Amino acid sequence: MVFKRRNPRTLWEWTREMVYPTGGFKRATRYVIHRMRRLPDTPHRIARGVFAGSMVGFLPLPGMQFVAAWGASRLANGNLLAALLATFNTNPLTTPFFAVLSITLGHWILGIDKPLSGEYIGMAFGNAGADLWFNVTAIFGPQHARWEGLIQFWHEIYVPYFIGSLAPGLLLSTAFYYVTIPLVHAYQKARDATAIERSERRSKLRDTLTEAAARLKAKTEKGDASGDDGGKGSS
């Protein structure tokens, strides 16, 4: 099958790639930027796609980022592929710091007074996970669903995270928008200049070959004509 990996990744390799890509984040970032510059679209549409996808990438939307990026790119009239690529603006190393910043800002905006420590965040995730698993098993048993941990997680973690990520996400996405336009424009200009230069070289080579072929043909015809004249003279 075309584009299928010869040796499929194992589950561990796939998980490791999601946490730390092969070649490091620098190489992965360079690849995304390279793909972004090569998109066949106008710089402004690509930049709008980058803005939409980047903004979605900063929001806590696990499992829904591609769908949200698609909708945001449609609303912004941006390039869809650029939006999908821009959702990779966050990674497992930087996301925890951005999450803590967003939750802290969200707590300040909403007036929530909670000690934002690792123990508190871990306990909130643990209680929500325990309630979620209990509610799943309760479907097949006599137990009644419980929601205390999930409600606490929603009000004290998720909603503050979502609200707190809007301002810094908007600021960074706007910066990415304005940086993308000159980068894509410069790349496309250089690409067009290279294409014109290659076309001119091919044209010159074609003319040279045509001229050489014409000279060779003329020389051959002249030689044939001289041979015919010599044959007539001897007879």
C-alpha positions as CSV (number, residue, x, y, z in Angstrom):
1,M,0.0,0.0,0.0
2,V,1.4,3.4,-0.9
3,F,2.7,5.6,2.0
4,K,2.2,2.7,4.4
5,R,5.1,2.1,6.9
6,R,7.2,-0.9,6.1
7,N,7.6,-1.6,9.8
8,P,4.4,-0.4,11.7
9,R,5.0,1.3,15.0
10,T,4.3,-0.5,18.2
11,L,2.0,1.0,20.8
12,W,5.0,2.0,22.9
13,E,6.7,3.6,19.9
14,W,3.6,5.5,19.0
15,T,3.2,6.7,22.6
16,R,6.8,7.8,22.7
17,E,6.5,9.6,19.4
18,M,3.6,11.6,20.8
19,V,5.5,12.6,24.0
20,Y,8.9,13.2,22.3
21,P,9.1,13.0,18.5
22,T,12.0,11.3,16.8
23,G,14.8,13.9,16.2
24,G,13.5,16.1,19.0
25,F,11.0,19.0,19.1
26,K,13.3,21.3,17.1
27,R,13.2,19.0,14.1
28,A,9.4,18.5,14.4
29,T,8.9,22.3,14.7
30,R,11.1,22.9,11.6
31,Y,9.1,20.3,9.7
32,V,5.8,21.9,10.6
33,I,7.1,25.4,9.6
34,H,8.5,23.9,6.3
35,R,5.2,22.3,5.5
36,M,3.4,25.6,6.4
37,R,5.5,27.6,4.0
38,R,5.0,25.2,1.1
39,L,1.2,25.3,1.3
40,P,-0.3,26.4,-2.1
41,D,-2.3,29.3,-0.9
42,T,-2.0,33.1,-0.3
43,P,0.1,34.2,2.7
44,H,-3.0,35.8,4.4
45,R,-5.1,32.7,4.1
46,I,-2.3,30.6,5.5
47,A,-1.8,33.1,8.3
48,R,-5.5,33.0,9.1
49,G,-5.4,29.2,9.2
50,V,-2.3,29.4,11.5
51,F,-4.2,31.8,13.8
52,A,-7.3,29.6,14.0
53,G,-5.3,26.3,14.5
54,S,-3.0,27.9,17.0
55,M,-5.8,29.3,19.1
56,V,-7.5,25.9,19.2
57,G,-4.2,24.3,20.1
58,F,-4.0,26.4,23.3
59,L,-7.5,25.5,24.4
60,P,-8.2,22.4,26.5
61,L,-10.0,20.4,23.9
62,P,-8.6,16.8,24.1
63,G,-9.7,14.7,21.2
64,M,-11.5,17.5,19.5
65,Q,-8.7,19.8,18.3
66,F,-8.8,18.8,14.7
67,V,-12.6,19.2,14.5
68,A,-12.4,22.6,16.3
69,A,-9.5,23.7,14.0
70,W,-11.6,22.8,11.0
71,G,-14.5,24.9,12.2
72,A,-12.3,27.8,13.3
73,S,-10.5,27.8,9.9
74,R,-13.8,27.9,8.1
75,L,-15.0,30.8,10.2
76,A,-11.7,32.7,9.6
77,N,-11.7,31.8,5.9
78,G,-8.2,30.4,6.5
79,N,-6.2,27.5,5.0
80,L,-7.5,24.2,6.5
81,L,-4.2,22.3,6.4
82,A,-2.4,25.3,8.0
83,A,-5.0,25.2,10.8
84,L,-4.4,21.5,11.4
85,L,-0.7,21.9,11.4
86,A,-0.9,24.9,13.8
87,T,-2.6,22.7,16.4
88,F,0.8,21.2,17.1
89,N,1.9,24.5,18.7
90,T,1.8,22.8,22.1
91,N,3.7,19.7,23.2
92,P,3.9,17.6,26.4
93,L,6.9,19.7,27.6
94,T,5.4,23.1,27.3
95,T,1.7,22.3,27.9
96,P,2.0,21.8,31.7
97,F,3.5,25.3,32.1
98,F,0.9,26.9,29.9
99,A,-1.8,25.0,31.7
100,V,-0.7,26.2,35.2
101,L,-0.5,29.8,33.8
102,S,-4.0,29.5,32.3
103,I,-5.6,27.9,35.4
104,T,-4.0,30.6,37.6
105,L,-5.3,33.3,35.4
106,G,-8.7,31.6,35.3
107,H,-8.9,31.3,39.1
108,W,-8.0,35.0,39.3
109,I,-10.7,36.0,36.8
110,L,-13.4,33.8,38.4
111,G,-12.4,34.6,42.0
112,I,-11.6,31.0,42.9
113,D,-9.3,30.9,46.0
114,K,-7.6,27.5,45.8
115,P,-3.9,26.5,46.4
116,L,-2.8,25.7,42.9
117,S,-0.2,23.1,43.9
118,G,0.7,19.8,42.2
119,E,-1.1,18.0,45.0
120,Y,-4.3,19.9,44.5
121,I,-4.3,19.4,40.7
122,G,-3.4,15.7,41.0
123,M,-6.2,15.3,43.6
124,A,-8.7,17.0,41.3
125,F,-7.7,14.8,38.3
126,G,-7.8,11.7,40.6
127,N,-11.2,12.4,42.0
128,A,-12.6,13.1,38.5
129,G,-11.1,9.9,37.1
130,A,-12.4,7.9,40.0
131,D,-15.9,9.3,39.6
132,L,-15.8,8.7,35.8
133,W,-14.8,5.0,36.3
134,F,-17.3,4.5,39.0
135,N,-20.1,5.9,36.9
136,V,-19.1,3.6,34.0
137,T,-19.3,0.6,36.2
138,A,-22.5,1.8,37.9
139,I,-24.3,1.4,34.5
140,F,-23.9,-2.4,34.9
141,G,-24.7,-2.5,38.7
142,P,-27.0,-1.3,41.3
143,Q,-24.9,1.7,42.3
144,H,-25.9,5.3,41.7
145,A,-23.7,7.6,39.8
146,R,-21.6,10.1,41.8
147,W,-20.6,13.5,40.4
148,E,-18.8,15.4,43.2
149,G,-15.3,14.8,41.8
150,L,-16.3,15.6,38.2
151,I,-18.2,18.7,39.3
152,Q,-15.2,19.9,41.3
153,F,-12.9,19.2,38.3
154,W,-15.2,21.1,36.0
155,H,-15.6,24.2,38.1
156,E,-12.1,24.4,39.6
157,I,-9.8,23.0,36.8
158,Y,-11.4,22.8,33.3
159,V,-13.5,26.0,33.2
160,P,-10.6,28.2,34.7
161,Y,-8.2,26.5,32.3
162,F,-10.5,27.3,29.3
163,I,-11.2,30.9,30.3
164,G,-7.6,31.6,31.4
165,S,-6.1,30.3,28.1
166,L,-8.2,32.6,26.0
167,A,-6.1,35.8,26.6
168,P,-2.6,34.3,26.2
169,G,-3.7,32.0,23.4
170,L,-5.2,35.0,21.5
171,L,-2.0,37.0,22.1
172,L,0.3,34.3,20.9
173,S,-1.9,33.3,18.0
174,T,-2.0,36.9,16.8
175,A,1.8,37.0,17.0
176,F,2.0,33.8,14.9
177,Y,-0.4,35.4,12.4
178,Y,1.8,38.4,11.8
179,V,5.0,36.3,11.7
180,T,3.5,33.8,9.2
181,I,2.6,36.4,6.5
182,P,6.2,37.7,5.8
183,L,7.7,34.2,6.1
184,V,5.3,32.6,3.6
185,H,5.5,35.6,1.3
186,A,9.3,35.5,1.3
187,Y,9.3,31.8,0.7
188,Q,6.9,32.0,-2.1
189,K,8.8,34.8,-3.7
190,A,12.0,32.9,-3.5
191,R,10.3,29.8,-4.8
192,D,8.9,31.7,-7.8
193,A,12.3,33.3,-8.5
194,T,13.9,29.8,-8.4
195,A,11.2,28.4,-10.7
196,I,11.8,31.3,-13.2
197,E,15.5,30.8,-13.0
198,R,15.2,27.1,-13.7
199,S,12.8,27.8,-16.5
200,E,15.2,30.3,-18.1
201,R,18.1,27.7,-17.7
202,R,16.0,25.0,-19.4
203,S,15.0,27.5,-22.1
204,K,18.7,28.4,-22.8
205,L,19.7,24.8,-22.8
206,R,16.9,24.0,-25.2
207,D,18.0,26.9,-27.5
208,T,21.6,25.7,-27.3
209,L,20.7,22.2,-28.2
210,T,18.4,23.3,-31.0
211,E,21.2,25.6,-32.4
212,A,23.8,22.8,-32.1
213,A,21.4,20.4,-33.9
214,A,20.8,22.9,-36.6
215,R,24.5,23.4,-37.1
216,L,25.1,19.7,-37.2
217,K,22.3,19.3,-39.7
218,A,23.7,22.1,-41.9
219,K,27.2,20.7,-41.7
220,T,25.9,17.2,-42.7
221,E,23.9,18.6,-45.6
222,K,27.0,20.6,-46.8
223,G,29.1,17.5,-46.6
224,D,26.6,15.5,-48.6
225,A,26.3,18.3,-51.2
226,S,30.1,18.4,-51.6
227,G,30.2,14.6,-52.1
228,D,27.6,14.8,-54.8
229,D,29.5,17.5,-56.7
230,G,32.7,15.5,-56.5
231,G,31.0,12.5,-57.9
232,K,29.6,14.4,-60.8
233,G,33.0,15.9,-61.7
234,S,34.8,12.6,-61.8
235,S,32.2,11.1,-64.1
